[in-house]
Amino acid sequence: MTEPRYAGIAWGTRSARIEYEWVGEGARTIVFLHEGLGSCAMWRDFPAKLCAALGMRGLVYSRPGYGKSTPRSADERWQPDFMHRQAHEVLPAFLDAIGVGGPVWLYGHSDGGSIALLFAAKFPARTAGLIVAAPHIFVEDLSVASIEKTRLAYLETDLRDKLGRYHDDVDSAFWGWNDIWLHPPFRGWNIEGEMAAITAPVLAVQGLDDEYGTMAQVNGIAKAVKHAQLLVLADCGHSPHRDQPEEVIRAAVEFVR
């Protein structure tokens, strides 16, 4: 990773400073969208390796509330539409702020995969293609149960200290994500009906040992987006880029070409 840069953005009545980094080189750009507890730093060297294999330059950023980006205010609670706002308002504002025009590729993990799908559905002209790993398109009981366990781990183990290596305000990152996923109204969140608008190529990746989601997620993508391709990985949990990086990169190269 290179040294982080910062961009100021505004959307709606909000504003934030966004941490971002460029990796790799190439005429095409792939944007990396992190998971619910992720940040620029938490990707480690995966973006650089994927970009080298694809011959693209990579744009890695921390969403508001994460990494070195502006944290949540003390009284801010995310609402069930938080991923829609990230896809429809924050990401376009960020790309505009740093001068990224034209269609981009997207690599989204978990919540970031959901944001990638929503962006592609809303902005087909700005989307060249997308790879989504362990995405969510609706809320499963398995997801909620695992997130409840993660909450206990944050309160009772050293998980807070570990996550603190990747976020300037670790409580902003953790509670923003954990509170909304365990908020009862969020159980009705579902984007299946919106995905039919996606025209860009889609590769959906799912690990069979994912503790946060089942095959129902990527099967739902395949049902809604008829041209989507699926990659199902054995011996793989919720983070395919960590559990099976070589296979993910191989499949991504084949898919993009």
KAZIFEN-V988547 format. One record per residue. N is the residue number from 0. RES is the residue in one small letter. PSI is psi as a letter, one per 40 degrees, with the letter a starting at -180 (999 if undefined). OMEGA is omega as a letter, one per 30 degrees, with the letter a starting at -180 (none if undefined). BURIAL is + if it has 16 or more other C-alpha atoms within 10 Angstrom, else -. Layout:
n = [N;N]
res = [RES;RES]
psi = [PSI;PSI]
omega = [OMEGA;OMEGA]
burial = [BURIAL;BURIAL]
This chain:
n = [0;1;2;3;4;5;6;7;8;9;10;11;12;13;14;15;16;17;18;19;20;21;22;23;24;25;26;27;28;29;30;31;32;33;34;35;36;37;38;39;40;41;42;43;44;45;46;47;48;49;50;51;52;53;54;55;56;57;58;59;60;61;62;63;64;65;66;67;68;69;70;71;72;73;74;75;76;77;78;79;80;81;82;83;84;85;86;87;88;89;90;91;92;93;94;95;96;97;98;99;100;101;102;103;104;105;106;107;108;109;110;111;112;113;114;115;116;117;118;119;120;121;122;123;124;125;126;127;128;129;130;131;132;133;134;135;136;137;138;139;140;141;142;143;144;145;146;147;148;149;150;151;152;153;154;155;156;157;158;159;160;161;162;163;164;165;166;167;168;169;170;171;172;173;174;175;176;177;178;179;180;181;182;183;184;185;186;187;188;189;190;191;192;193;194;195;196;197;198;199;200;201;202;203;204;205;206;207;208;209;210;211;212;213;214;215;216;217;218;219;220;221;222;223;224;225;226;227;228;229;230;231;232;233;234;235;236;237;238;239;240;241;242;243;244;245;246;247;248;249;250;251;252;253;254;255;256]
res = [m;t;e;p;r;y;a;g;i;a;w;g;t;r;s;a;r;i;e;y;e;w;v;g;e;g;a;r;t;i;v;f;l;h;e;g;l;g;s;c;a;m;w;r;d;f;p;a;k;l;c;a;a;l;g;m;r;g;l;v;y;s;r;p;g;y;g;k;s;t;p;r;s;a;d;e;r;w;q;p;d;f;m;h;r;q;a;h;e;v;l;p;a;f;l;d;a;i;g;v;g;g;p;v;w;l;y;g;h;s;d;g;g;s;i;a;l;l;f;a;a;k;f;p;a;r;t;a;g;l;i;v;a;a;p;h;i;f;v;e;d;l;s;v;a;s;i;e;k;t;r;l;a;y;l;e;t;d;l;r;d;k;l;g;r;y;h;d;d;v;d;s;a;f;w;g;w;n;d;i;w;l;h;p;p;f;r;g;w;n;i;e;g;e;m;a;a;i;t;a;p;v;l;a;v;q;g;l;d;d;e;y;g;t;m;a;q;v;n;g;i;a;k;a;v;k;h;a;q;l;l;v;l;a;d;c;g;h;s;p;h;r;d;q;p;e;e;v;i;r;a;a;v;e;f;v;r]
psi = [i;i;i;i;i;i;h;h;i;i;h;b;e;i;i;i;h;h;h;i;i;h;i;a;i;i;d;i;h;h;h;h;h;i;a;e;e;a;i;d;d;e;d;b;e;d;d;d;d;d;d;d;d;e;f;i;i;h;h;h;i;h;i;h;e;i;b;e;i;h;i;i;i;d;e;h;h;i;i;e;e;d;d;d;d;d;d;d;d;d;d;d;d;d;d;d;d;e;f;h;i;i;i;i;i;h;h;h;h;b;d;d;d;d;d;d;d;d;d;d;d;d;g;d;e;e;h;d;i;i;h;h;h;f;i;h;e;i;h;i;d;d;d;d;d;d;d;d;d;d;d;d;d;d;d;e;a;e;d;d;d;d;d;e;e;e;h;d;g;d;d;d;d;d;d;d;d;d;d;d;d;e;h;d;d;e;d;e;h;h;e;d;e;e;e;e;e;h;e;i;i;h;h;h;h;h;h;e;e;h;e;e;i;a;e;d;d;d;d;d;d;d;d;d;g;d;e;i;i;i;h;h;h;i;f;h;b;e;g;d;e;d;d;f;d;d;d;d;d;d;d;d;d;d;d;d;999]
omega = [l;l;a;l;a;l;l;l;l;l;a;l;a;l;a;l;a;l;l;l;l;l;l;l;l;a;a;a;l;a;a;a;a;a;a;l;a;l;l;a;a;l;a;a;a;l;a;a;l;a;l;a;a;a;l;l;a;l;a;a;l;l;l;a;a;l;l;l;a;l;l;l;a;a;a;l;l;a;a;l;a;l;l;a;l;a;a;a;a;a;l;l;l;l;l;a;a;l;l;l;l;a;l;l;a;l;a;l;l;l;l;l;l;l;l;l;a;l;a;l;a;a;a;a;a;a;l;a;a;l;a;a;a;a;l;l;l;a;l;l;l;a;a;l;a;l;l;l;l;l;l;l;l;a;a;a;a;a;a;l;l;l;a;l;a;a;l;l;a;l;l;a;a;a;l;l;a;a;a;l;l;l;a;l;a;l;l;a;a;a;a;a;a;a;l;a;a;l;a;l;a;l;a;a;a;l;a;l;a;a;a;a;a;l;l;a;a;l;l;l;a;l;a;a;a;a;a;l;a;l;a;a;l;a;a;l;a;a;a;a;l;a;a;a;a;a;l;a;l;a;l;l;l;a;a;a;none]
burial = [+;-;-;-;-;-;-;-;+;-;+;-;-;-;-;+;+;+;+;+;+;+;+;+;-;-;-;+;+;+;+;+;+;+;+;+;+;+;+;+;+;+;+;-;-;+;+;+;+;+;+;+;-;+;+;+;+;+;+;+;+;+;+;+;+;+;+;+;+;+;+;+;-;-;-;-;-;+;-;+;-;-;+;+;+;+;+;+;-;+;+;+;+;+;+;-;-;-;-;-;-;-;+;+;+;+;+;+;+;+;+;+;+;+;+;+;+;+;+;+;+;+;+;-;-;+;+;+;+;+;+;+;+;+;+;+;+;+;+;+;-;-;+;+;-;-;+;+;-;+;+;-;-;+;-;-;-;-;-;+;-;-;+;+;-;+;+;+;+;+;+;+;+;+;+;+;+;+;+;+;+;+;-;-;-;+;+;-;-;-;+;+;-;+;+;-;+;+;+;+;+;+;+;+;+;+;+;+;+;+;+;+;+;+;-;-;+;+;-;+;+;+;-;+;+;-;-;+;+;+;-;-;+;-;-;+;+;+;+;+;+;-;+;+;-;-;-;+;+;-;+;+;-;-;-;-;-]
